[in-house]
C-alpha cells in the first residue's frame, strides 16, 4: 500500500499489503497512522462524542458519524492520520488553519457554502499511529459524487446543475476573500446539506437499520486488522435536489495564496497548465477546476483524460497539454511559457508542443455532445461561454469568482 503523500525513496522499505479500505496498522512515520477505533467509542472533551458509523476515508483521514451528547445532534468527525496530524502541526498541511480562518471571519452569504468547523481536539493513537487531530464539522447527507453515482447513467437536470454551480462559486468567492485556495474542487468535495427529514431520531433509526460491519481480517505490518465498512447516508432524490444547499468541503489540500507550502496540488486531469508547467499559481487554480466541474456535472465525465500515447511517444502530461490546446481553442503564449520552469520539457521555442504537430479543434460544444448530454441552444451557448471564461490557458485571462457570480447562465 503506497502513500501518495510520500516520495518514492521514502516508500522503498514499506512491505506491500492489500487493504479493503484504509490501511490500518501502518505507522505514522511511514506516512500512515490511520485511526484504529470504531463505533461505540466515546471521546473528545468530557467524552462528548460517541462514534456511530464510518462514513468514508481518504488519503489523510477517515470520517465518522458521531452523536454530540451535549447538544443532542449528529456531527461528522474527520480523524486525521498520525502522519497528517504531524504535517498540520508543522504547517505543511493547512486544513486546521484554513477551517479556523473560515470560522473567524464575519459571516456573509458566501460562507454558507463552505463547510464549517464546530470544534477540534486531539485523540491519542495506538501502536505507532501517533496522535490524531479530530475535526468536528456539520453532518452532510452525501457528496455530489454520491448523487452522480446514484443516477445510474442519467443526467442531473440543468436547473439543478446551475444551482450546484452557483453555490460552489459562492463558496469559492468566500475562500478567495479569505486568501484561501481550495486546489481540489471536484464532485467528491462538494457536500449536500441534510434534508429536513434527517432529525436526530431518524439518523439514529438509520444507524440501527445499518449496523456497523467489518471486513474479514487482513494482514498488516505487525498484526491482523479489520476495517469498518464505509456506510454513507443515502443521497437526496433528484426531486429533492432543487431545494438542497451545497457546500465546498475537504480542505486537506487547501493552501493560503500568500503562503504556499507545496506545488503538488490537484489531480493531473484537473491540474491547470501553470501548475503542470511549474509556473506561479494562485486563486485562479480554483477557477480552472470549476470549469472542469461544469463539464462533469452536465456529462458525468471528466473533460480532460490524460493518458500516455505510444503512437506519439507522449507522456500523460504531453497528452494533457495537447488536449488543453484542442479543447480550449488557443495555443500557449510565449510570455506565459517564459513564466513556467518546465515549459522546455514539453514545448519548442516556437511554443508548439514537442510531441504533436497537428491540432484538430474540438470545441467544448463538441465535447458535450459526444458525451451524450443534450442541451437546448440557449443552455449550450451559456455553458460554453462559462467554460471558456474559466478554462483559459493563461491564468491571468481567467475570470474571478466574483465575475462568475454575474455570469448570465448562473443567475438564479
TISEDO-165807 format. One record per residue (C-alpha): x, y, z; residue number from 0. Coordinates in Angstrom, 2 decimals. Example, Ala and Ser with C-alpha at 12.3 -4.5 7.8 and 13.67 -1.06 7.14 Angstrom:
<pts>
- 12.30:-4.50:7.80:0
- 13.67:-1.06:7.14:1
</pts>
This chain:
<pts>
- 0.00:0.00:0.00:0
- 1.83:3.13:-1.21:1
- 1.09:6.50:0.34:2
- 0.74:9.28:-2.26:3
- 1.97:11.81:0.31:4
- 5.43:10.23:0.33:5
- 8.12:10.25:-2.34:6
- 9.39:7.06:-3.97:7
- 12.55:6.94:-1.87:8
- 10.53:7.21:1.35:9
- 8.38:4.22:0.37:10
- 11.15:1.74:-0.51:11
- 11.15:-0.01:2.88:12
- 7.36:-0.41:3.22:13
- 6.19:-4.00:2.58:14
- 3.28:-4.39:0.18:15
- -0.14:-5.06:1.69:16
- -3.63:-5.06:0.23:17
- -6.47:-3.45:2.19:18
- -10.22:-3.29:1.54:19
- -10.36:0.32:2.77:20
- -7.96:2.46:4.81:21
- -4.62:0.73:5.59:22
- -4.82:0.15:9.33:23
- -1.75:-0.74:11.36:24
- 0.86:1.01:9.20:25
- 2.94:3.54:11.16:26
- 2.67:7.31:11.02:27
- 6.40:7.51:10.43:28
- 5.86:5.88:7.02:29
- 3.07:8.26:6.01:30
- 0.09:6.46:7.55:31
- -1.18:6.07:11.12:32
- -4.91:5.68:10.50:33
- -7.32:5.77:13.44:34
- -7.98:2.20:14.66:35
- -11.09:2.75:16.78:36
- -14.69:2.34:15.78:37
- -18.39:2.71:16.61:38
- -19.19:2.80:20.31:39
- -16.13:4.83:21.26:40
- -16.84:7.94:23.31:41
- -14.10:10.55:23.11:42
- -13.35:14.23:22.87:43
- -13.56:16.78:25.70:44
- -15.60:15.26:28.57:45
- -16.33:12.25:26.31:46
- -18.72:14.48:24.40:47
- -18.87:12.49:21.15:48
- -19.94:8.90:20.55:49
- -18.97:7.27:17.25:50
- -21.82:5.51:15.44:51
- -20.65:4.65:11.90:52
- -17.79:5.13:9.46:53
- -18.81:7.40:6.60:54
- -15.68:7.08:4.47:55
- -11.93:7.56:4.26:56
- -9.29:9.32:2.19:57
- -5.54:9.58:1.87:58
- -5.14:11.54:5.11:59
- -8.13:10.59:7.27:60
- -11.24:8.57:7.99:61
- -14.62:10.26:8.55:62
- -17.15:9.15:11.14:63
- -20.77:9.80:12.09:64
- -20.97:10.74:15.76:65
- -23.59:11.80:18.28:66
- -22.86:15.02:20.17:67
- -24.09:14.07:23.64:68
- -24.09:17.67:24.84:69
- -26.12:19.36:22.09:70
- -28.00:16.16:21.15:71
- -27.20:16.45:17.45:72
- -25.22:14.41:14.96:73
- -21.90:15.59:13.58:74
- -19.15:14.37:11.28:75
- -15.70:13.85:12.77:76
- -12.75:13.76:10.43:77
- -9.99:11.84:12.21:78
- -6.65:12.61:10.61:79
- -3.88:10.05:10.32:80
- -0.94:10.43:12.65:81
- 1.17:11.49:9.67:82
- -1.31:14.17:8.53:83
- -1.60:15.38:12.13:84
- 2.15:15.95:12.24:85
- 2.04:17.78:8.89:86
- -0.71:20.08:10.20:87
- 1.36:20.85:13.28:88
- 4.34:21.64:11.05:89
- 2.08:23.84:8.85:90
- 2.89:21.72:5.80:91
- -0.79:20.81:5.58:92
- -3.16:23.67:6.39:93
- -6.56:22.07:6.93:94
- -6.98:23.12:10.56:95
- -5.66:26.63:9.89:96
- -7.97:27.03:6.90:97
- -11.03:25.93:8.87:98
- -10.08:28.23:11.75:99
- -9.68:31.19:9.39:100
- -13.08:30.49:7.85:101
- -14.60:30.30:11.33:102
- -13.09:33.64:12.35:103
- -14.48:35.81:9.55:104
- -17.68:37.83:9.66:105
- -20.34:35.57:8.10:106
- -21.91:36.50:4.80:107
- -23.77:34.57:2.16:108
- -20.66:33.09:0.55:109
- -19.61:31.33:3.75:110
- -22.95:29.49:3.81:111
- -21.41:27.37:1.06:112
- -18.23:26.27:2.85:113
- -18.15:23.52:5.46:114
- -17.60:24.92:8.95:115
- -15.54:23.73:11.90:116
- -17.52:23.22:15.12:117
- -14.61:22.21:17.33:118
- -11.38:20.23:17.27:119
- -9.39:18.07:19.64:120
- -6.55:15.56:19.68:121
- -7.02:11.86:20.42:122
- -4.12:9.54:21.30:123
- -3.39:6.83:18.75:124
- -2.38:3.23:19.43:125
- 0.68:1.29:18.32:126
- 2.75:3.58:16.06:127
- -0.19:5.65:14.80:128
- 0.76:8.77:16.85:129
- -1.89:11.29:17.83:130
- -4.94:12.04:15.71:131
- -6.21:15.55:15.07:132
- -10.01:15.31:15.10:133
- -12.03:17.93:13.19:134
- -15.70:18.14:14.13:135
- -17.93:19.57:11.40:136
- -21.58:19.66:10.49:137
- -23.02:16.41:9.14:138
- -23.92:16.19:5.44:139
- -26.18:13.71:3.71:140
- -23.76:12.86:0.90:141
- -21.40:14.28:-1.70:142
- -22.33:15.34:-5.22:143
- -20.23:12.38:-6.38:144
- -22.64:10.10:-4.50:145
- -25.50:11.83:-6.30:146
- -23.87:11.17:-9.69:147
- -23.33:7.51:-8.84:148
- -26.96:7.12:-7.80:149
- -28.16:8.36:-11.20:150
- -27.08:5.07:-12.81:151
- -26.42:6.58:-16.22:152
- -28.83:9.50:-16.11:153
- -28.04:13.20:-16.00:154
- -28.67:15.86:-13.37:155
- -31.32:18.27:-14.70:156
- -29.82:21.52:-15.95:157
- -31.59:23.78:-13.39:158
- -30.12:21.66:-10.58:159
- -26.65:21.77:-12.15:160
- -26.95:25.56:-12.20:161
- -27.89:25.58:-8.51:162
- -24.94:23.39:-7.54:163
- -22.52:25.50:-9.58:164
- -23.80:28.79:-8.19:165
- -23.42:27.52:-4.63:166
- -19.89:26.32:-5.44:167
- -18.94:29.69:-6.92:168
- -20.27:31.40:-3.80:169
- -18.08:29.08:-1.73:170
- -15.04:29.77:-3.91:171
- -15.64:33.52:-3.59:172
- -15.74:33.17:0.19:173
- -12.48:31.21:0.21:174
- -10.71:33.68:-2.06:175
- -11.91:36.59:0.09:176
- -10.03:34.89:2.96:177
- -6.91:34.31:0.84:178
- -7.56:30.55:0.62:179
- -7.18:28.37:-2.48:180
- -9.07:25.07:-2.28:181
- -6.97:23.37:-5.05:182
- -9.18:20.26:-5.24:183
- -12.67:21.22:-6.39:184
- -14.47:18.14:-7.68:185
- -17.80:16.33:-7.04:186
- -16.32:14.31:-4.13:187
- -15.60:17.55:-2.26:188
- -18.99:19.22:-2.75:189
- -21.36:18.17:0.01:190
- -25.15:18.18:0.19:191
- -26.76:19.57:3.36:192
- -29.04:17.29:5.32:193
- -32.68:17.48:4.31:194
- -35.18:18.45:6.99:195
- -36.42:14.89:7.50:196
- -32.98:13.89:8.84:197
- -33.62:14.59:12.50:198
- -31.59:13.16:15.38:199
- -34.20:10.43:15.72:200
- -34.26:9.46:12.02:201
- -30.47:9.33:11.90:202
- -30.44:7.05:14.95:203
- -33.05:4.91:13.21:204
- -30.83:4.72:10.11:205
- -27.87:3.69:12.28:206
- -29.90:0.88:13.88:207
- -31.05:-0.29:10.43:208
- -27.47:-0.22:9.13:209
- -25.34:-1.60:11.96:210
- -21.55:-1.32:11.61:211
- -19.89:-4.07:9.59:212
- -16.23:-5.04:9.27:213
- -14.22:-6.69:6.54:214
- -12.56:-10.05:7.11:215
- -9.21:-9.70:8.95:216
- -6.34:-8.56:6.73:217
- -2.58:-8.76:7.21:218
- -0.89:-5.51:8.20:219
- 2.65:-4.75:9.35:220
- 2.67:-6.43:12.77:221
- -0.84:-7.83:13.17:222
- -4.16:-8.67:11.55:223
- -6.60:-5.74:11.18:224
- -10.31:-5.42:10.35:225
- -11.51:-2.16:8.81:226
- -15.08:-0.98:9.19:227
- -17.15:-0.82:6.01:228
- -17.97:2.74:4.93:229
- -21.71:3.42:5.15:230
- -22.71:6.89:3.98:231
- -26.18:8.31:4.35:232
- -28.30:7.93:1.19:233
- -28.12:10.88:-1.23:234
- -31.20:13.02:-1.89:235
- -33.50:12.08:-4.73:236
- -33.47:14.06:-7.96:237
- -36.78:15.59:-6.91:238
- -35.25:16.84:-3.64:239
- -32.03:18.25:-5.12:240
- -33.51:21.56:-6.41:241
- -34.11:22.68:-2.83:242
- -30.82:21.40:-1.36:243
- -27.91:23.50:-0.18:244
- -24.42:22.62:-1.44:245
- -21.11:23.35:0.27:246
- -17.42:23.10:-0.51:247
- -15.68:20.75:1.89:248
- -12.45:18.79:2.45:249
- -9.74:21.41:2.86:250
- -6.98:18.83:3.32:251
- -5.17:20.15:0.23:252
- -6.08:23.83:0.64:253
- -3.35:26.46:0.63:254
- -3.09:30.11:1.61:255
- -2.47:32.08:-1.56:256
- 0.17:34.23:0.15:257
- 1.96:31.34:1.90:258
- 2.06:28.20:-0.21:259
- 3.80:25.12:1.20:260
- 3.69:22.87:-1.89:261
- 3.20:22.92:-5.66:262
- 1.95:19.32:-5.64:263
- -1.74:20.15:-5.93:264
- -4.79:18.97:-7.85:265
- -5.17:15.57:-9.59:266
- -3.50:15.50:-13.02:267
- -6.74:15.54:-15.03:268
- -7.87:18.71:-13.21:269
- -4.45:20.34:-12.95:270
- -4.25:23.77:-14.61:271
- -1.42:24.50:-17.05:272
- 0.50:26.83:-14.74:273
- 0.82:24.04:-12.17:274
- 1.65:21.41:-14.79:275
- 4.41:23.60:-16.22:276
- 5.92:24.83:-12.95:277
- 4.70:28.42:-13.01:278
- 3.39:30.61:-10.23:279
- -0.18:29.80:-9.25:280
- -2.90:31.27:-7.09:281
- -6.66:31.59:-6.77:282
- -7.23:31.05:-10.50:283
- -6.40:27.37:-9.94:284
- -9.89:27.05:-8.47:285
- -11.42:28.77:-11.50:286
- -9.81:26.19:-13.81:287
- -11.08:23.26:-11.74:288
- -14.51:24.91:-11.59:289
- -14.56:24.99:-15.40:290
- -13.83:21.26:-15.40:291
- -16.60:20.77:-12.83:292
- -19.15:22.46:-15.12:293
- -18.48:19.80:-17.76:294
- -18.51:16.89:-15.29:295
- -21.80:17.82:-13.63:296
- -23.51:18.04:-17.02:297
- -21.95:14.98:-18.64:298
- -20.88:12.71:-15.74:299
- -17.47:12.52:-17.44:300
- -14.11:14.24:-16.98:301
- -13.22:16.83:-19.61:302
- -9.52:16.03:-19.74:303
- -8.41:12.39:-19.96:304
- -4.60:12.36:-19.89:305
- -3.07:9.06:-20.93:306
- 0.27:8.19:-22.47:307
- 0.35:7.81:-26.26:308
- 2.82:5.30:-27.68:309
- 1.96:6.48:-31.20:310
- 3.38:9.93:-30.43:311
- 5.88:8.80:-27.77:312
- 3.99:11.18:-25.50:313
- 3.61:11.09:-21.74:314
- 0.37:11.68:-19.83:315
- 1.43:15.27:-19.34:316
- 2.17:15.75:-23.07:317
- -1.32:14.47:-23.90:318
- -2.95:16.65:-21.24:319
- -1.30:19.79:-22.64:320
- -2.35:18.78:-26.16:321
- -5.96:18.30:-25.01:322
- -5.88:21.73:-23.40:323
- -4.95:23.27:-26.76:324
- -7.57:21.50:-28.87:325
- -10.43:21.84:-26.34:326
- -9.74:25.39:-25.20:327
- -9.07:26.61:-28.74:328
- -5.86:28.55:-28.14:329
- -2.12:27.98:-28.18:330
- 0.09:28.71:-25.21:331
- 1.52:32.22:-25.39:332
- 5.25:32.85:-25.26:333
- 5.09:35.20:-22.27:334
- 3.18:32.57:-20.29:335
- 5.60:29.76:-21.15:336
- 8.50:32.00:-20.18:337
- 7.00:32.27:-16.69:338
- 6.99:28.46:-16.26:339
- 10.09:26.49:-15.27:340
- 9.16:23.24:-17.06:341
- 7.99:24.67:-20.39:342
- 11.06:23.49:-22.29:343
- 10.28:19.89:-21.31:344
- 7.14:19.97:-23.44:345
- 7.35:22.89:-25.89:346
- 9.59:24.02:-28.71:347
- 10.93:27.56:-28.98:348
- 8.00:28.47:-31.25:349
- 5.60:27.49:-28.43:350
- 4.33:24.39:-30.21:351
- 4.26:21.06:-28.34:352
- 7.24:18.79:-28.96:353
- 5.19:15.62:-29.37:354
- 2.31:16.79:-31.60:355
- 2.26:18.52:-34.98:356
- -1.43:18.52:-35.92:357
- -4.13:20.27:-33.92:358
- -7.71:19.43:-34.86:359
- -10.01:21.72:-32.90:360
- -12.57:20.03:-30.63:361
- -14.61:22.83:-29.02:362
- -16.45:22.44:-25.73:363
- -19.76:22.12:-27.56:364
- -18.48:19.01:-29.41:365
- -17.11:17.56:-26.16:366
- -20.52:17.95:-24.52:367
- -22.43:16.45:-27.46:368
- -20.03:13.50:-27.65:369
- -20.84:12.68:-24.02:370
- -24.50:12.11:-24.85:371
- -25.67:15.18:-22.95:372
- -28.32:17.11:-24.89:373
- -28.74:20.82:-24.15:374
- -31.06:23.35:-25.75:375
- -29.30:26.06:-27.79:376
- -29.57:28.67:-25.04:377
- -28.09:26.39:-22.38:378
- -25.36:25.19:-24.73:379
- -24.32:28.77:-25.51:380
- -24.34:29.69:-21.82:381
- -22.34:26.63:-20.76:382
- -19.73:27.08:-23.48:383
- -19.29:30.75:-22.60:384
- -18.98:29.93:-18.88:385
- -16.38:27.20:-19.52:386
- -14.46:29.48:-21.86:387
- -14.17:32.15:-19.16:388
- -12.78:29.56:-16.73:389
- -10.57:27.43:-18.97:390
- -8.12:29.97:-20.32:391
- -4.57:28.67:-20.64:392
- -3.04:31.77:-19.07:393
- -4.37:32.21:-15.51:394
- -4.25:35.99:-15.98:395
- -7.01:35.65:-18.59:396
- -9.46:33.70:-16.41:397
- -12.50:35.21:-14.76:398
- -12.58:35.69:-10.99:399
- -15.15:34.03:-8.74:400
- -16.92:37.36:-8.26:401
- -17.12:37.82:-12.03:402
- -18.53:34.30:-12.45:403
- -21.29:35.12:-9.97:404
- -22.53:37.68:-12.52:405
- -22.49:35.22:-15.42:406
- -25.95:35.20:-17.05:407
- -26.17:31.40:-17.22:408
- -25.63:31.11:-13.46:409
- -28.04:33.83:-12.44:410
- -30.95:32.45:-10.37:411
</pts>
